[in-house]
């Protein structure tokens, strides 16, 4: 394991103390940037990745965009942040108004439909890295 991989593993271990360091024989010789991004997020098991992208939105070429669908739960306009509830269930996701790429801040009312990509906030917690309000159909 190189120094970067060790650092990322230790960061992931802070979020999940039960995470065990793999034995040298279990390590893959080269990890892709996607694998390192998953470890950085504290996600080491890639078995569920296919099911998460199976229903994900696609672009014009049919490739998954990595976006998730959800709805605004709360938005504090004076503070510039809020929370999204994923359609797939699970914990609410924090978002900041600076991550809004399409749509207006006035569109972010409770119940409004949004598409978002997951990333990390500066605190190291999961947050929406890109939020957009899709046009009405």
Secondary structure, DSSP 4 states (H G I P E B T S, - for coil): --HHHHHHHHHHHHH-TTPPPPPGGGS-SS--HHHHHHHHTT----TTHHHHHHTS-B-TTS-B---EEEEEEEEETTTTEEEEEETT-SS-EEEEGGGEEES-GGG--TT-EEEEEEEE-TTSSEEEEEEE-PPP-
